[in-house]
């Protein structure tokens, strides 16, 4: 049986989560561990795309970074703001699409745990908790947008950290990022058991060739890209 080697040490604990808001799980923890190895401190400009509870944004803010967090979900925006207030951390939380809300701004570090679960419907949902994970038939509806826009979001020397399932094609993510002029590679992996969403779609995932028959484990990857 695969092991995960994940810890909670780098994430805030006791976070509030309003109904329908994605709570920190294995993918959040893996990304937090990657974030812990970045040079983040006072004056570092950080953007989190799809903040959810604000866990990763708060992790960066606690290290003194100037953090902007964006989410399309109003409950997530309210949750992140509440968690920041409870911890007395400065966190700018914006509602809306990340491209529209960050136009004309650049950051030293961009982090994202985007929706990446393959779903039968072509268009990602516009409401409901599934908005936090459903990402089209190949799981790349949001991933590809982040890849296309990453260079315009980063200062020179800036870094993108993004986590997603190996089911979505890490090689394609690396290729798309390098195609925009960034350097990119997979820097961390973890293997975790399938959750209820994947289990509920087992037959469809198998028919799509995205999962082997009776598969029970999912590989998560963190991709690090840098604008040199």
Phi, psi and omega per residue, in radians:
X1 nan 2.291 -3.117
X2 -1.138 2.678 3.062
X3 -1.889 2.782 -3.060
X4 -1.831 -0.592 3.140
X5 0.950 0.673 3.102
X6 -1.796 2.606 3.115
X7 -2.280 2.865 3.074
X8 -1.737 0.069 -2.977
X9 -1.099 -0.506 -3.040
X10 -1.706 0.089 3.132
X11 -1.961 2.535 3.016
X12 -1.071 2.584 3.126
X13 -1.889 2.860 3.079
X14 1.167 0.559 -3.125
X15 -1.307 2.458 2.995
X16 -1.336 2.677 3.043
X17 -2.579 1.977 3.067
X18 -1.165 2.767 -3.137
X19 -0.933 2.334 3.103
X20 1.540 -0.059 -3.129
X21 -1.594 2.305 -3.119
X22 -1.134 2.155 3.138
X23 -1.611 2.620 -3.117
X24 -0.941 2.276 3.108
X25 -2.305 -2.801 -3.048
X26 -1.033 -0.676 -3.132
X27 -1.163 -0.681 3.091
X28 -1.106 -0.731 -3.126
X29 -1.159 -0.696 3.122
X30 -1.109 -0.726 3.121
X31 -1.190 -0.633 3.099
X32 -1.099 -0.671 3.108
X33 -1.143 -0.675 3.076
X34 -1.143 -0.734 3.128
X35 -1.074 -0.621 -3.120
X36 -1.096 -0.374 -3.128
X37 -1.603 -0.043 3.120
X38 -1.531 2.692 -3.139
X39 -1.408 1.498 -3.113
X40 -1.998 2.297 3.141
X41 -2.877 -2.937 -3.141
X42 -0.950 2.260 3.123
X43 1.627 -0.243 3.110
X44 -1.228 2.215 3.097
X45 -1.566 2.068 -3.048
X46 -2.120 2.414 3.019
X47 -2.105 2.299 2.962
X48 -1.965 2.186 3.104
X49 -1.693 2.040 -3.104
X50 1.378 1.198 -2.924
X51 -1.354 -0.461 -3.115
X52 1.077 -2.122 3.119
X53 -1.291 -0.202 -3.069
X54 1.557 0.189 -3.034
X55 -0.980 -0.866 -3.094
X56 -1.260 -0.672 3.100
X57 -1.079 -0.722 3.126
X58 -1.196 -0.623 3.070
X59 -1.018 -0.764 3.126
X60 -1.246 -0.698 -3.138
X61 -1.114 -0.602 3.127
X62 -1.147 -0.355 3.098
X63 -1.624 0.098 3.051
X64 1.716 0.016 -3.097
X65 -1.239 2.712 2.999
X66 -1.584 1.895 -2.918
X67 -1.981 2.293 2.963
X68 -1.971 2.284 3.124
X69 -2.145 2.401 -3.091
X70 -2.209 2.462 3.052
X71 -2.654 2.530 3.117
X72 -1.398 -0.190 -3.081
X73 -1.723 2.151 3.082
X74 -1.080 -0.748 3.079
X75 -1.015 -0.641 3.101
X76 -1.172 -0.731 3.117
X77 -1.061 -0.807 3.122
X78 -1.099 -0.703 3.132
X79 -1.095 -0.841 -3.134
X80 -1.078 -0.717 3.119
X81 -1.112 -0.736 3.110
X82 -1.094 -0.780 -3.138
X83 -1.131 -0.625 3.084
X84 -1.163 -0.733 3.121
X85 -1.099 -0.747 -3.122
X86 -1.105 -0.525 -3.137
X87 -1.718 0.007 -3.140
X88 0.941 0.800 3.101
X89 -1.978 2.440 3.112
X90 -1.312 2.085 -3.116
X91 -2.534 2.139 3.099
X92 -1.639 1.967 -3.065
X93 -1.985 2.125 -3.071
X94 -1.995 2.508 3.077
X95 -1.715 2.341 3.050
X96 2.349 -3.034 3.126
X97 -1.266 2.395 -3.027
X98 -1.100 -0.613 -3.132
X99 -1.163 -0.766 -3.127
X100 -1.180 -0.676 -3.043
X101 -1.421 -0.231 -3.114
X102 -2.014 0.107 -3.083
X103 -0.959 2.247 3.120
X104 1.486 0.011 -3.128
X105 -2.002 2.563 3.086
X106 -2.226 2.718 -3.032
X107 -2.356 2.787 3.071
X108 -1.395 -0.503 -3.087
X109 -2.558 2.288 3.036
X110 -2.085 2.249 3.107
X111 -2.151 2.527 3.123
X112 -2.720 2.356 2.905
X113 -2.005 1.405 -2.990
X114 -1.374 2.907 2.947
X115 -1.008 2.331 -3.109
X116 -2.575 0.133 -3.123
X117 -1.425 2.142 3.074
X118 -1.015 2.413 -3.095
X119 -2.405 2.575 -3.097
X120 -1.066 -0.618 -3.099
X121 -1.361 2.476 -3.058
X122 -1.196 -0.801 -3.116
X123 -1.547 2.279 3.048
X124 -1.051 2.628 -3.116
X125 -1.120 2.631 3.126
X126 -1.724 -0.042 3.105
X127 -2.767 2.965 3.111
X128 1.530 2.872 -3.100
X129 -1.094 -0.450 -3.137
X130 -1.087 -0.322 3.121
X131 -1.023 -0.446 -3.103
X132 -1.370 -0.257 -3.101
X133 -2.345 -0.529 -3.107
X134 -1.212 2.331 -3.038
X135 -2.543 0.717 3.071
X136 1.406 3.030 -3.033
X137 -1.026 -0.504 3.123
X138 -1.868 0.046 3.121
X139 1.310 0.181 -2.990
X140 -1.951 0.202 -3.056
X141 -0.985 -0.712 3.140
X142 -1.655 -0.647 3.125
X143 -0.925 -0.825 -3.092
X144 -1.146 -0.606 3.096
X145 -1.168 -0.684 3.104
X146 -1.157 -0.743 3.107
X147 -1.034 -0.757 -3.096
X148 -1.177 -0.573 -3.050
X149 -1.760 -0.075 -3.007
X150 -1.027 -0.756 -3.080
X151 -1.080 -0.646 -3.135
X152 -1.302 -0.251 3.119
X153 -1.599 -0.233 -3.003
X154 -1.874 2.469 2.877
X155 -1.234 2.831 2.997
X156 -1.021 2.351 -3.059
X157 1.487 -0.090 -3.117
X158 -1.279 2.805 -3.022
X159 -2.223 2.427 2.954
X160 -1.879 2.303 2.994
X161 -2.098 2.142 -3.133
X162 -2.396 2.375 3.101
X163 -1.917 2.469 2.966
X164 -2.812 3.056 -3.128
X165 -1.338 2.549 3.031
X166 -1.113 -0.318 3.084
X167 -1.051 -0.418 -3.080
X168 -1.581 -0.084 3.089
X169 1.570 1.353 3.102
X170 -1.014 -0.606 -3.133
X171 -1.094 -0.674 3.118
X172 -1.154 -0.679 3.102
X173 -1.085 -0.814 3.117
X174 -1.062 -0.770 -3.137
X175 -1.099 -0.745 -3.135
X176 -1.128 -0.721 3.141
X177 -1.186 -0.777 3.126
X178 -1.157 -0.511 3.104
X179 -1.162 -0.338 3.094
X180 -1.627 -0.003 3.118
X181 1.808 0.076 3.085
X182 -1.612 2.764 2.905
X183 -1.609 2.467 -3.050
X184 -2.612 2.559 3.083
X185 -2.825 2.775 3.002
X186 -1.390 2.161 -3.065
X187 -1.980 -0.185 3.129
X188 -2.708 2.607 3.116
X189 -2.472 2.682 3.007
X190 -2.646 2.565 3.109
X191 -1.947 2.191 -3.055
X192 -2.287 2.700 3.113
X193 -1.210 2.620 3.068
X194 -0.998 2.434 3.035
X195 -1.623 -3.097 -3.065
X196 -1.108 -0.546 -3.119
X197 -1.168 -0.853 3.120
X198 -1.110 -0.719 -3.131
X199 -1.070 -0.637 -3.119
X200 -1.223 -0.309 -3.109
X201 -1.951 0.298 -3.016
X202 -0.920 -0.884 -3.074
X203 -1.068 -0.760 -3.136
X204 -1.148 -0.756 3.130
X205 -1.074 -0.691 3.114
X206 -1.154 -0.732 3.129
X207 -1.124 -0.562 3.140
X208 -1.403 -0.117 -3.092
X209 1.330 0.309 -3.124
X210 -1.605 -0.202 -3.131
X211 -2.595 2.545 3.079
X212 -1.387 2.749 3.128
X213 -1.036 2.315 3.110
X214 1.134 0.323 3.105
X215 -1.109 2.476 -3.078
X216 -2.251 -0.102 -3.056
X217 -2.206 2.497 -3.126
X218 -2.086 2.375 3.054
X219 -1.653 2.261 3.038
X220 -1.817 2.555 3.123
X221 -2.311 2.573 2.948
X222 -1.890 2.226 3.109
X223 -1.892 2.229 3.133
X224 -1.946 2.168 3.111
X225 -2.154 2.552 -3.114
X226 -2.336 2.471 3.104
X227 -1.694 1.773 -3.084
X228 -1.535 nan nan
